[in-house]
């Protein structure tokens, strides 16, 4: 009896689908990354069309720098929100001034240099050497305070607290809770397929529809369509230039240290998925995991490219990685196509105007979930790396990072700690303090062992 050969579907990084398939696959990637990328712009005061353009532009730069060896998509990172808002002073849905955006851009570009520097060191000395400087006991709690420091922002948006219309607060809560519960339910119900990658989009759409009902039923006026068609259909994104600022460097640059473990984890995931498909196809193994240094260099170049045109800091998106894993489509050609289409969409003005109509409680409900997930990822780092929580050295480092980072964020204006005649951004100060404390305590522990 003749054995039927099993057909293996999927595309490896260097494989190219037909043109129409490539466009359809690219549109799927855009749908996956769009909600989170735009949300960062709304929260930080950056221009939406510019942020969309920067996402595609940074992705192309990443692909070029990594020579098409690593299939990843670059999108706006939530980890930098608090630090960027500390510079722009933006409130939800408002665009910051060119000068403040320019200062934030400069800090983001400097954070890109951190990723590039770490990438070069890893390429030369290996990842194990870097983990001595940035062990999980430091990066875990840093990720936790990044998420928890945004808790106040999420709840104020969700509740409508401080909004000029006090009668709308109840309406705010209804919309935000529907959005939040919708996202959570969608993440639980949709476990497989493309739908599993769109819970945030579906939750936001559900919240938007709820806001329309609340608007018409109770006259709360959550949605305003007056500016939807106020401009030309096609217009150039609002590009801004970086403006040197030491405050932005001190505030934003250290956040790159906390995003390195996330980027590393994404690369290791990708290595497993791609080589499983390669094994099924019977082709040579792809060396993805060994390119960690190159990946971080690409990340840093992505940050610099994004900031250069007026976009926020970013990272390689887990949403897009999961989409590739589900569809078994790791083609760099598809990701490049998604980047080009994204840049074209940035010139369509009504698209940006439509995003601005998303009500504040919808974003607030989504933010409760998204910011909480960032904090949970910090806990996951500690668990995954088996950090000993009974070790006095580890407890000391974690305690200092958490309290300085969170206490400084909520106790002082703009999250800056007044100390020794200077105002030190709480997140940045906690990160640097944790690194120095780990280094000092490690030397003491090593010296104690040597003397025994």
C-alpha positions, 0 to 999 in steps of 0.5 A: 500500500502506497503511503500518502505524503503529508503536506506541511503548511506554513512558511519559514523566515526566508520563504515567500508566499504569493502576492495576494496571500502575502497581502492578506497575511500582512493585513492580519498582522496589522490588525493584531498590532494596531490596537496596542500601538495606537493606545500608546499614542493616545496615552503618551500624547504622541501623534497617532498617524506618526506612531503608526508610520513609525511602527512600520518604519522601525519594523523595516529598519529591524528587518534590514539590520538583522538581514531578514534572519529574525521575523519580528514586528515592532510596535509601541511598548507599554513599558515606557508609558509612565516615563514618557508621560513624565516628560510630555505631561499628556492626558488621554486623547490630547497631543503634547507640544512639539517641544515636549514630544521632541524631548521624549524622542531624544530620551527614546533614542538614548534608550535605543543605545542601551539595547544596542550596547547590550546586544553588542556585549552579548554578541561578543561575550555571551548572554550569561555575562550580561545576566550578572549585571541584569539578573532576574532579581532586578529585571523582574521587579522593574517590570512589576513597577512599570505596570503598577505605576500606571494603575492610577492612570488606568483607574482615573480613565476608567472612572472618569474621575476629574472629568468636567461632567460629573454626571458622566461618572456612572456612564464611565464605569459602565463602559470601562467595566464592559470593556475590561470584562469583554477583553478578559472573557475573549482571552479565555474563550478564544484559545486557538486560531486568529481570534485568540490574537484579537481579544483587545480589539474585540474588547475595545469594539464592545466598549465602543458600542456600549459607549454609543448606547450610553451616549444615546440612552443617557446623554453622557456625550462620550463620543464626538464625531465632529472632527472625523472628516474635518481634514483632507482625506490624505495628509502627511503625518506630523513628524517632529525632531528630537530635542536634547534633554537630560531629564528625558535621558534620565527618565526614559533611558533606564527603562530599556533595561527592563525590556531586555528580558521580554525581548529575549523571551520572545526570541526563544519562543520564536526559535522553538516555533520556527525549528518545529516547522523546519523539522516538519518540513525536513529542512536545516535548523534555523539558528534563531536563539543564537542571534540574541545579540543581533535581536537586541541591536535591531530593537535598539535601531528600531527605537532610534528609527521610531523616535527619529520621526516622532514615534514612541519607544517600542518592542517586538510584539508578542501578539504578532509572534503568537499570530505567526505561531498559530498560522505557522507563517514566519515569512519575513516577506509578510512582515515587511509587507505589513510594515509597508502597508502600515506606513501607507495607512498613516497618511489616511487622515480619517483613520487617525480621526476615528481613533481619536473618537474612542472614549476615555473609559474604553481605554481605561478598561483596556488599560486595567488589563494591559498594565496589570499584565505588564506587572504580572510579567515581572512576577513571571520572570521571577518564577521562570528564572527560579529566583530564591525569595527566601534569600536575604540578598534577593529580598533586599534588592526586590524590596528596594526596587518596589518601594522606591519605584512605586513610592516615588511614583505616587508620593511626589509630583510627576513621579520624580523624587527630590533628592540632593537638590535634584529631581530623580524619576522614580522608575529610573532611580529604582532601576539604577539603584537595583543594579548597583545594589545587586552588584555591591551585594554580589561582591560582598557575597563572593568575598565572604565565600572566598574568605571561608 
